[in-house]
Amino acid sequence: MPSAPRAHVSTVAQYSNALKACQPSLLRQVYGTSKSLIHGLFPATCLLCLDPGQPPALDLCRDCEDDLPRNAPACAGCASPLPGSGAACVHCAQRNPAFDAAFVPYRYEFPLVELIHRLKYGGQVAIARILGTVFAHRLLERGAPAVDALVPVPLHAAREAHRGYNQAWEVARFAGEIIGVPVLDRVALRMRATEEQAALPASVRRVNVRDAFEVLTGCVPPAVAIVDDVLTTGSTADALAGALKRAGCRRVEAWAVARAVGETAQR
C-alpha cells in the first residue's frame, strides 16, 4: 500500500513534465491561429486615408507610409536635418553627446505629430505598431543593426502608472520583433519624476534630466540602442546614454521615430 501514492506522484510528475515540454509549441500554435483569425475578421485599415492597410496587421497603407516626412540628409551624430550631404552638424562638432550615433528616419511633422500625440496622450497604444514597424523598415534599409539590445527610454513609475504604458517600450517591442533585436525591460530606471520635457525650453531640458536615470550594472550588453518616440534636443538620450556607459556599455546609439526640427527643436 505505501508504494501506491509514490507511483501516483511519479505518474503525475511525468505527465507534468511532458506537458511543460509541449506547452511552448502548443502556445505558439494557438497564438498563431488566433492571430490569423483576428486578422481575417478585422483586416488592417489605414488610419490616415482609410484604404486597406498592409497585411497582416499594419493600419497604414503603403502609399501613406511612403508619404511620411523623411529626415534626410541628417547628421550621423544627432540626426539633425542637414541642408546637404555631410557627416556631422555644427552642434556635434562643438559638443560630443554621450551617445555615439543617432538614427531618426522621419521629421516630427504632419501626420506623425498627430499619430505620436494620439499614442502618448490619447491612449491609442495600437499606434505603436505603426510607428515601430515603419521605423524598423527604414532601419533595415541601411542594413543589419550593429547593436545587441534595445533600451526604451523609461518613464517614472508614477507617470507610467497614470498613462498605463510606456510609449517608448511599445514602439521598441514592435521594432525589435522585426529587426530581431531583444528589448531590455526595467534595466534602465527613471529615478526622479522629472517635468515633461515637451513643456520645457531647450536650455532647461538638460538640467531637468541630469542624473535622472540609473542602469542596473552588469545587465547591459556592450552595444545598445536607446529607443524613443521623438528626439528633440537630445538631452534625454544624452542623460540615459551616460548612465548606460557608466553601467558598462561601450557603444550607445540613439534611435527615435521622429526628429523635431526648426522651432519645435529649440523650444
C-alpha positions as CSV (number, residue, x, y, z in Angstrom):
1,M,0.0,0.0,0.0
2,P,2.7,2.6,0.8
3,S,4.1,2.3,-2.8
4,A,0.8,3.3,-4.5
5,P,0.9,7.0,-3.6
6,R,4.6,7.2,-4.7
7,A,3.6,5.6,-8.1
8,H,0.8,8.1,-8.5
9,V,3.1,11.0,-7.7
10,S,5.6,9.7,-10.2
11,T,3.0,9.4,-12.9
12,V,1.7,13.0,-12.2
13,A,5.3,14.3,-12.3
14,Q,5.9,12.6,-15.6
15,Y,2.7,14.0,-17.0
16,S,3.5,17.5,-15.7
17,N,7.0,17.4,-17.3
18,A,5.6,16.2,-20.6
19,L,3.0,19.0,-20.5
20,K,5.7,21.6,-19.8
21,A,7.8,20.2,-22.7
22,C,5.0,20.6,-25.2
23,Q,3.4,23.8,-23.9
24,P,5.7,26.3,-25.8
25,S,4.9,24.6,-29.2
26,L,1.2,24.4,-28.3
27,L,1.1,28.0,-27.2
28,R,2.8,29.2,-30.4
29,Q,0.3,27.2,-32.5
30,V,-2.7,28.6,-30.6
31,Y,-1.3,32.2,-30.7
32,G,-0.6,31.9,-34.4
33,T,-4.0,30.6,-35.2
34,S,-5.7,33.3,-33.1
35,K,-3.8,36.0,-34.9
36,S,-4.7,34.6,-38.3
37,L,-8.4,34.5,-37.3
38,I,-8.3,38.1,-35.9
39,H,-6.5,39.4,-39.0
40,G,-9.1,37.7,-41.2
41,L,-12.1,39.1,-39.3
42,F,-10.6,42.6,-38.9
43,P,-8.4,43.4,-41.8
44,A,-5.9,46.2,-41.5
45,T,-7.2,49.7,-42.4
46,C,-5.1,52.7,-42.9
47,L,-5.6,55.2,-40.1
48,L,-4.7,58.1,-42.3
49,C,-6.7,57.5,-45.5
50,L,-9.0,54.6,-44.6
51,D,-7.7,52.5,-47.5
52,P,-6.7,48.9,-46.8
53,G,-3.6,48.7,-44.6
54,Q,-0.7,46.4,-45.1
55,P,-1.2,42.8,-44.2
56,P,-1.3,41.1,-41.9
57,A,-2.0,43.9,-39.3
58,L,-0.4,47.3,-40.2
59,D,-3.0,50.0,-40.1
60,L,-1.1,52.1,-42.6
61,C,-1.2,51.7,-46.3
62,R,2.0,51.6,-48.4
63,D,1.2,55.0,-50.1
64,C,0.8,56.8,-46.7
65,E,4.0,55.1,-45.4
66,D,5.9,56.4,-48.4
67,D,4.5,59.9,-47.9
68,L,5.7,60.2,-44.3
69,P,8.2,63.1,-44.0
70,R,11.7,61.7,-44.3
71,N,14.6,63.1,-42.2
72,A,17.3,63.1,-44.9
73,P,20.0,64.1,-45.2
74,A,20.7,64.1,-41.4
75,C,23.6,64.4,-39.1
76,A,25.1,61.0,-38.2
77,G,25.8,62.1,-34.7
78,C,22.4,63.6,-33.6
79,A,20.1,63.1,-36.6
80,S,19.5,66.9,-37.0
81,P,18.4,67.6,-40.6
82,L,21.3,68.9,-42.8
83,P,20.9,71.2,-45.8
84,G,23.2,69.0,-47.8
85,S,25.2,65.8,-47.5
86,G,27.6,65.7,-44.6
87,A,28.6,63.5,-41.7
88,A,28.1,65.9,-38.8
89,C,26.3,69.1,-37.9
90,V,27.9,72.2,-36.3
91,H,26.5,71.3,-32.9
92,C,28.0,67.9,-32.8
93,A,31.4,69.3,-33.9
94,Q,31.2,71.6,-30.9
95,R,29.8,69.2,-28.3
96,N,30.0,65.5,-28.3
97,P,26.9,63.8,-26.8
98,A,27.2,60.7,-24.6
99,F,25.6,58.6,-27.4
100,D,27.8,57.6,-30.3
101,A,25.4,57.9,-33.2
102,A,21.7,58.6,-33.9
103,F,19.2,57.3,-36.3
104,V,15.8,59.1,-36.7
105,P,14.2,58.3,-40.1
106,Y,11.4,60.9,-40.0
107,R,10.7,64.5,-39.2
108,Y,8.3,65.5,-36.5
109,E,5.7,66.9,-38.9
110,F,2.2,66.1,-40.0
111,P,0.9,63.3,-39.9
112,L,3.5,61.9,-37.4
113,V,2.7,64.7,-34.9
114,E,-0.9,63.6,-34.8
115,L,0.0,59.9,-34.6
116,I,2.5,60.4,-31.8
117,H,0.1,62.6,-29.8
118,R,-2.6,60.0,-30.1
119,L,-0.2,57.4,-28.8
120,K,1.2,59.4,-25.9
121,Y,-1.8,61.3,-24.7
122,G,-4.8,59.7,-26.4
123,G,-4.4,56.2,-25.0
124,Q,-4.2,54.7,-28.5
125,V,-1.4,52.3,-27.8
126,A,-2.1,50.3,-31.0
127,I,-0.4,53.2,-32.9
128,A,2.9,51.9,-31.5
129,R,2.7,49.1,-34.0
130,I,2.6,51.6,-36.9
131,L,5.5,53.6,-35.5
132,G,7.6,50.7,-34.6
133,T,7.0,49.0,-37.9
134,V,7.8,51.9,-40.2
135,F,10.9,52.7,-38.1
136,A,12.1,49.1,-38.5
137,H,11.5,49.3,-42.2
138,R,13.7,52.4,-42.6
139,L,16.4,51.0,-40.3
140,L,16.7,47.7,-42.2
141,E,17.1,49.7,-45.4
142,R,20.6,50.7,-44.0
143,G,21.5,47.0,-43.3
144,A,21.5,44.9,-40.2
145,P,21.7,47.0,-37.0
146,A,25.0,46.7,-35.0
147,V,23.5,46.6,-31.5
148,D,22.9,43.8,-29.1
149,A,19.7,45.1,-27.5
150,L,17.2,47.9,-27.4
151,V,16.7,50.1,-24.3
152,P,13.4,52.1,-24.3
153,V,13.6,55.5,-22.6
154,P,11.9,54.7,-19.2
155,L,9.1,56.7,-17.7
156,H,9.0,57.5,-14.0
157,A,6.8,54.8,-12.3
158,A,4.1,57.4,-11.3
159,R,3.8,58.7,-14.9
160,E,3.7,55.2,-16.4
161,A,1.1,54.2,-13.9
162,H,-1.0,57.2,-14.8
163,R,-0.6,56.6,-18.6
164,G,-0.9,52.9,-18.3
165,Y,2.0,52.1,-20.6
166,N,5.4,53.4,-21.7
167,Q,5.1,54.5,-25.4
168,A,8.8,54.1,-26.0
169,W,8.7,50.5,-24.8
170,E,5.6,49.8,-27.0
171,V,7.4,51.2,-30.1
172,A,10.6,49.3,-29.3
173,R,8.9,45.9,-28.9
174,F,7.4,46.1,-32.4
175,A,10.6,47.4,-33.9
176,G,12.7,44.8,-32.1
177,E,10.5,41.9,-33.3
178,I,11.0,43.0,-36.9
179,I,14.8,43.6,-36.7
180,G,15.4,40.6,-34.5
181,V,16.9,42.5,-31.6
182,P,15.8,41.9,-28.0
183,V,14.2,44.7,-25.9
184,L,15.6,45.1,-22.3
185,D,12.8,46.0,-19.9
186,R,13.4,47.5,-16.5
187,V,17.1,47.6,-16.9
188,A,17.1,51.4,-17.1
189,L,15.1,53.2,-14.5
190,R,13.9,56.8,-14.2
191,M,14.6,57.6,-10.6
192,R,13.2,61.2,-10.5
193,A,9.8,62.4,-11.5
194,T,11.1,65.0,-13.9
195,E,8.9,67.6,-15.6
196,E,7.6,66.7,-19.0
197,Q,10.4,67.6,-21.5
198,A,8.0,68.8,-24.1
199,A,6.9,71.7,-21.9
200,L,10.4,73.0,-21.3
201,P,12.7,75.2,-23.3
202,A,15.9,73.7,-24.7
203,S,18.0,75.5,-22.2
204,V,16.3,73.8,-19.3
205,R,15.9,70.2,-20.6
206,R,19.5,69.1,-19.9
207,V,19.2,70.2,-16.3
208,N,15.8,68.6,-16.0
209,V,17.1,65.1,-16.8
210,R,20.5,65.4,-15.2
211,D,21.1,62.2,-13.0
212,A,17.5,61.2,-13.6
213,F,18.4,57.7,-14.8
214,E,20.0,54.6,-13.2
215,V,21.0,51.5,-15.1
216,L,21.5,48.1,-13.4
217,T,25.2,47.3,-13.6
218,G,26.1,44.1,-15.3
219,C,22.7,43.8,-17.0
220,V,23.5,45.5,-20.3
221,P,25.5,44.2,-23.3
222,P,28.3,46.1,-24.9
223,A,26.3,47.8,-27.6
224,V,22.7,49.1,-27.2
225,A,20.3,51.5,-28.9
226,I,18.1,53.9,-26.9
227,V,14.6,54.0,-28.3
228,D,12.1,56.8,-28.0
229,D,9.2,58.2,-30.0
230,V,10.7,61.7,-30.6
231,L,14.2,63.1,-30.4
232,T,14.1,66.9,-29.8
233,T,17.2,68.4,-28.2
234,G,18.8,65.1,-27.4
235,S,19.0,65.9,-23.7
236,T,17.1,62.8,-22.6
237,A,19.1,60.5,-24.8
238,D,22.3,62.1,-23.7
239,A,21.5,61.6,-20.0
240,L,20.4,58.0,-20.5
241,A,23.4,57.2,-22.7
242,G,25.7,58.5,-19.9
243,A,24.0,56.2,-17.4
244,L,24.3,53.2,-19.8
245,K,28.0,53.8,-20.3
246,R,28.6,54.1,-16.6
247,A,26.9,50.7,-16.2
248,G,29.3,49.1,-18.7
249,C,28.0,49.8,-22.3
250,R,30.8,50.6,-24.7
251,R,28.6,51.9,-27.6
252,V,25.2,53.6,-27.3
253,E,23.1,54.7,-30.3
254,A,20.0,57.0,-30.0
255,W,17.0,55.9,-32.1
256,A,13.7,57.6,-32.4
257,V,10.8,57.6,-34.9
258,A,10.7,61.4,-35.5
259,R,13.2,64.3,-35.2
260,A,11.9,67.7,-34.1
261,V,13.0,70.4,-36.5
262,G,13.1,74.2,-36.5
263,E,11.3,76.0,-33.7
264,T,10.0,72.7,-32.2
265,A,13.5,71.5,-31.6
266,Q,14.5,74.8,-29.9
267,R,11.6,75.2,-27.5
